[in-house]
């Protein structure tokens, strides 16, 4: 059903630490590998070894250059006088932020409610947002409704290459997205320590954490509280579960913009609203 | 947004069909339709427009064979509601066709006309709401979107109905209907210009805002997440239209409003009614351009993760 389930006590999701992510794409590759071969696979590509490969990835890593006071500010570089007057040597290199982007498993997402078939749904028991590939008609409205770019469609059968014809093609023409490795985290054939999303397992810098945000004592809840973890674009009112930890300031004090407290507060607020107010908030923010 | 042809054909053609059915239904309900002109031809022409549009829309689906599943989630999805409304609208259409064929010209066809008008309007409202309900595409949240979908449906469908009446009605037609269409064209053009102005004024979301780190300074994409184009960059980071938008906007407004207005104003005094179907075709062509721009110019929130715009 595309109606959202009542708020669950368990809210599974990821914390991504932008301070230590090095942008190596290991999470994205491990995700692609598991989801192409695991119980949910295959995740078909178009022209995978050709000139223009095209395919679905659940996780995409962007790299951004940040220029601010003391970190690669070109205005400062231009003004040599100002530099000479400043006795504290400051790094002039821009700050790099590597930013993995995937489904945030929002609490009140429109990608679920716009679905005309009931294929897009949010699990009541743990809050994971999934697509039922047997019901999806590939209208792509859910992808349009998502501001985080979490959904990509597998190419329709007609556009798939003949070389893929032998592969199971049940996914062709349907919407694909991060499953939070639902086929790993509850998988009793795996060692207990392996019951984590593939991206979390693969991260060489341990920049990714998986856990239950519904439990205030969980590791993810605690680290989010300690490090001012924030939700992306809370103004849409989708109440993302995943949190990002902002980069720490450099030791010389540069790169220390103050996080916009209002954004973080807003995100927490909509999580905690009683059902009636949340409904009002949703209705009014339409 | 990538302007997908199936969706453009769907919204333009079925919009015109529903507009035609709505005005035909209203005229029947009010008892002012010249029955001597015949009902079946405009009814059938509306059927062709509506059905061609709906068939085109299934070409946009990854799995068109499962389209029937879209009828299930009417409680939350405007697309589902649109599907149901479009099917329900065939019922009064069939009823009018049968009543007309059987020669019933009394209250029963009036009731069926009102039913058809209502269902047609409801379907166009659902179509507009599919787009209006997407918070991620700021331009589509403008208040002009719903009136524009309704206005364009009535204008393009109305021109076809006028074309039929002008050519088939044995009695000379009154001026009220073509003048109403003229007024509607002017109104639609003004509303569309207001939409474009509002959409142009809206601030563009920045990369810094998208990743939630704008407080750190200027943030620019340094390396993209993929070496090739992806579904997202093809579908939602479409930028071609903005380059040509000024010229395309003029072409659209000339075709869907200026030429019909001039055509009606010039043709009426001379009784040159042969021009009516020409105007209907020009209007549809203008709406194809307008609808192409509606998608191509619309900026999706996810584009902020990719953009290199100055901050």
Interface residues (C-beta under 8 A of the other chain):
Chain A: X1 X2 X3 X18 X23 X28 X52 X53 X54 X56 X57 X60 X61 X62 X63 X64 X65 X66 X67 X68 X69 X71 X73 X95 X96 X97 X99 X101 X110 X113 X114 X115 X116 X117 X118 X119 X135 X136 X137 X138 X139 X140 X141 X143 X144 X145 X146 X147 X148 X149 X152 X153 X154 X155 X156 X172 X173 X174 X175 X230 X231 X232 X233 X236 X237 X244 X246 X247 X255 X257 X258 X259 X260 X263 X285 X286
Chain B: X1 X60 X61 X62 X63 X64 X66 X67 X69 X70 X71 X72 X73 X75 X76 X77 X78 X79 X80 X83 X130 X133 X134 X135 X136 X137 X207 X209 X210 X211 X212 X213 X214 X215 X216 X217 X218 X219 X220 X221 X222 X223 X224 X225 X226 X228 X229 X230 X231 X232 X235 X236 X300 X301 X302 X305 X306
